[in-house]
Amino acid sequence: MKIHIKDYLVREGEEVDLKKRPTTVDPVYGSKSGYEEILAKHVEKLSALQQLHYASSRHAVLLIFQAMDAAGKDGAIRHVMSGVNPQGCQVFSFKHPSAAELEHDFLWRTTRDLPERGRIGIFNRSYYEEVLVVRVHRDILRGEDLPDVPHHDGQIWHDRYRSINDLERHLHVNGTLVVKIFLHLSKDEQRQRFLARIDEPDKNWKFSTADIEERKFWKQYRTAYEECLSATSTDDSPWYVVPADDKENARLIVSQIVVDTLEGIGMSYPKVTVERARELQSIRDGLVG
């Protein structure tokens, strides 16, 4: 079954209702071996595209992953990017901001880690936390010491959406492609994964009581995600809502999104000038002779 990434695209101006977006779809693989075969093909293609991307050095690619706890962000990044040369790819995870980071605007700590041309940057969580976690937990906002926090609850999120859209528009016109992936997990599947983290000793390290506390705010997070996706998915910097209840299927969809993104850039290896060709031939003659 072919993966059509447009099936998961949030179109610019679309009003997102996550209850109408599936958390599971028919798998594109028929068996475990089938999954591994498709993923291997995607990884091989991605490796070749990443080498071309690195050599051409005309664009940068920023992949942003957001999701509820236990949705599989780490696994998706690890499996999909397994064949990429580490020289051309960097992964950054953003958790609670430090005291120094709180002294700056909300975009500062992430913009420091934007990818260079020819490279792929991956944000495991991102500046979008500032319109998600901060929106659900308003006490965090008070700790940011903003000079004029609007009294109207919706105004600050509107302003932050605008700042994010302006940033991503700036990045796009300067050669950085921003692709954003929301791993859409059901509440019941999250419960099953939390139970597995408790019941399986080798997964105990993954479990945190804070995850259970955050689960209590499921509806608030869903609302925050819906408004965020609706306000910040654009033609140039789109969001994709990827069904995440089936981890393997989600990884195949994510890998297809990354492959299609790189193929859409229209890259080519740098052309060799006549002078350079002569120089290389001279060097070759010396090595042969």
C-alpha positions in Angstrom: 0.0 0.0 0.0 1.4 3.4 -1.0 1.7 6.1 1.6 0.1 9.4 0.5 1.4 12.0 2.9 -1.3 14.5 1.9 -3.7 12.3 3.7 -2.1 13.5 7.0 -1.6 17.1 6.0 -3.2 20.0 7.8 -4.0 22.5 5.1 -3.5 26.2 5.6 -6.6 27.7 7.1 -8.1 24.4 8.1 -9.9 24.2 11.5 -8.5 21.1 13.1 -10.7 18.7 15.1 -8.6 16.0 16.5 -11.6 13.8 17.3 -12.2 13.6 13.6 -8.5 12.6 12.9 -7.8 8.9 13.4 -5.2 7.7 15.8 -5.0 4.4 13.9 -5.3 3.6 10.2 -5.0 0.4 8.1 -1.3 -0.5 8.2 0.8 -0.1 5.1 2.7 -3.3 6.0 1.4 -6.9 6.2 3.8 -8.4 8.7 6.8 -7.6 11.0 9.2 -8.6 8.2 7.1 -6.5 5.8 7.5 -3.5 8.1 11.2 -3.9 8.4 11.6 -4.2 4.6 9.7 -1.0 3.9 11.5 0.9 6.6 14.9 -0.3 5.3 14.0 1.0 1.8 12.9 4.3 3.2 16.1 4.6 5.3 18.3 3.7 2.3 16.6 6.3 0.2 16.8 8.9 3.0 20.5 8.2 3.4 21.1 8.9 -0.3 19.0 12.0 -0.2 20.7 13.3 2.9 24.1 12.9 1.3 22.9 14.8 -1.7 21.4 17.5 0.6 24.7 17.8 2.4 26.7 18.1 -0.8 24.4 20.6 -2.5 24.3 22.8 0.7 21.6 25.1 -0.6 18.8 24.4 1.9 18.4 23.3 5.5 15.6 21.1 6.8 14.0 21.4 10.2 11.8 18.5 11.4 9.7 19.3 14.5 8.1 16.5 16.5 5.3 17.2 19.0 3.0 14.7 20.8 1.5 13.7 24.0 3.6 11.6 26.4 4.4 8.0 25.2 3.4 8.8 21.6 6.7 7.4 20.2 8.7 10.5 19.3 12.0 9.1 20.4 11.4 5.8 18.6 10.3 7.5 15.4 13.4 9.7 15.3 15.7 6.8 16.1 14.3 4.4 13.5 13.6 6.8 10.7 17.0 8.6 10.9 19.0 5.5 11.6 20.8 5.6 8.2 21.6 9.3 8.2 25.2 10.4 8.5 25.6 12.1 11.9 27.7 14.8 10.3 24.6 16.0 8.5 22.0 15.6 11.2 21.5 16.9 14.7 18.7 16.1 17.2 17.8 18.5 20.0 15.4 17.8 22.8 13.8 20.7 24.7 12.5 20.2 28.2 11.8 22.8 30.9 13.6 26.1 30.2 16.5 27.1 32.4 16.7 30.3 34.4 18.9 31.8 31.7 16.6 30.8 28.9 13.6 32.4 30.8 15.5 35.8 30.6 15.0 35.8 26.8 12.0 35.7 24.5 10.3 32.4 24.0 11.9 31.6 20.6 15.5 32.3 21.7 16.5 28.9 23.1 15.4 27.0 20.1 16.6 29.4 17.4 20.2 28.9 18.7 20.0 25.3 17.4 18.5 25.9 13.9 20.2 23.7 11.2 22.8 25.1 8.8 22.4 24.7 5.1 23.0 21.2 3.9 21.9 19.8 7.3 18.9 18.3 8.9 17.9 19.5 12.3 15.4 17.6 14.5 13.6 19.2 17.4 12.1 16.7 19.8 9.6 19.2 21.2 10.3 22.8 20.3 9.1 26.4 20.6 5.6 25.0 20.2 5.8 24.0 23.9 5.2 27.7 24.6 1.6 27.5 23.1 1.0 24.0 24.4 2.4 23.2 27.9 2.5 26.9 28.8 -1.1 27.3 27.7 -2.2 24.3 29.9 -0.1 25.4 32.9 -0.5 29.2 33.1 1.8 29.4 36.1 4.7 28.8 33.8 3.7 31.9 31.9 3.8 34.0 35.1 7.4 32.7 35.7 8.5 34.1 32.3 8.3 37.7 33.7 6.8 39.2 30.5 6.4 43.0 30.7 2.8 43.1 29.6 0.9 39.9 29.8 -2.5 40.5 28.1 -5.5 40.2 30.4 -7.5 38.6 27.6 -6.5 34.9 27.7 -6.6 34.4 23.9 -4.5 37.4 23.0 -1.1 36.0 24.1 -1.6 32.8 22.2 -2.6 34.8 19.1 0.5 36.9 19.4 2.7 33.8 19.9 1.1 32.1 16.8 2.0 35.2 14.8 5.6 35.2 16.1 5.9 31.5 15.2 4.5 32.0 11.7 6.7 35.0 11.1 9.8 33.0 12.2 8.9 30.1 10.0 8.2 32.4 7.0 11.6 34.0 7.6 13.2 30.6 7.7 11.5 29.5 4.5 12.5 32.5 2.4 16.0 32.0 3.6 16.2 28.3 2.5 15.1 26.4 5.6 12.2 23.9 5.1 10.2 23.5 8.3 8.2 20.3 8.5 6.1 19.6 11.6 4.8 16.2 12.7 2.2 15.7 15.4 2.1 12.0 16.5 -1.6 11.6 17.2 -2.1 9.1 20.1 -5.3 7.9 21.7 -5.8 8.2 25.4 -6.4 4.4 25.7 -3.2 3.6 23.8 -1.3 6.0 26.1 -2.7 4.1 29.1 -1.5 0.8 27.6 2.0 2.1 27.0 2.1 3.5 30.6 1.1 0.1 31.9 3.9 -1.5 29.8 6.4 0.9 31.3 5.4 -0.2 34.7 5.0 -3.9 34.1 8.2 -4.4 32.0 11.4 -3.9 34.1 13.5 -2.7 31.2 10.9 0.0 30.5 10.6 1.3 34.1 13.2 4.0 33.5 10.8 5.5 30.9 8.0 6.0 33.4 7.5 9.2 35.4 4.7 10.1 37.8 4.7 13.4 36.1 3.3 11.7 33.0 0.2 10.6 35.0 -0.3 14.1 36.3 -0.2 15.5 32.7 -2.6 12.8 31.6 -5.2 14.5 33.8 -5.1 17.5 31.4 -5.8 15.5 28.3 -8.8 17.6 27.1 -6.9 20.8 27.7 -3.9 19.6 25.7 -6.2 18.5 22.9 -7.8 21.9 22.7 -4.3 23.5 22.7 -3.1 21.3 19.9 -6.2 21.8 17.8 -5.8 25.6 18.0 -2.1 25.5 17.5 -2.3 23.2 14.4 -5.1 25.3 12.9 -3.2 28.6 13.4 0.3 27.5 12.4 0.1 25.0 9.5 0.9 26.9 6.3 1.6 25.8 2.8 5.4 26.6 3.3 5.7 25.1 6.8 3.0 22.4 7.2 1.8 20.2 10.0 1.2 16.5 9.5 -1.1 14.7 11.9 0.3 11.1 12.0 -1.8 8.3 13.6 0.4 7.0 16.3 -1.4 4.1 18.0 0.6 1.7 15.7 4.2 2.6 16.3 5.5 0.8 13.2 2.9 2.3 10.9 3.7 5.8 12.3 7.4 5.3 11.6 6.7 4.4 8.0 4.4 7.4 7.5 7.0 9.7 9.1 9.8 8.3 7.0 7.7 8.9 3.8 7.1 12.5 4.9 10.8 13.1 5.3 11.7 11.4 2.0 9.0 13.3 0.1 10.3 16.6 1.7 13.8 16.0 0.6 12.8 14.9 -2.9 10.7 18.0 -3.3 13.7 20.3 -2.8 15.1 19.6 -6.3 18.7 19.1 -5.3 21.8 18.3 -7.4 25.4 17.8 -6.8 27.6 20.9 -7.3 28.7 21.2 -10.9 32.5 21.0 -11.6 33.9 24.0 -13.5 36.2 23.5 -16.5 39.2 24.7 -14.4 38.4 22.3 -11.6 38.0 19.4 -14.0 41.4 20.1 -15.5 42.9 20.3 -12.0 41.3 16.9 -11.1 42.6 15.3 -14.3 46.1 16.6 -13.6 46.0 15.2 -10.1 44.7 11.9 -11.5 47.5 11.7 -14.1 50.0 12.2 -11.3 48.6 9.5 -9.2 48.4 7.0 -12.1 51.8 7.8 -13.5 
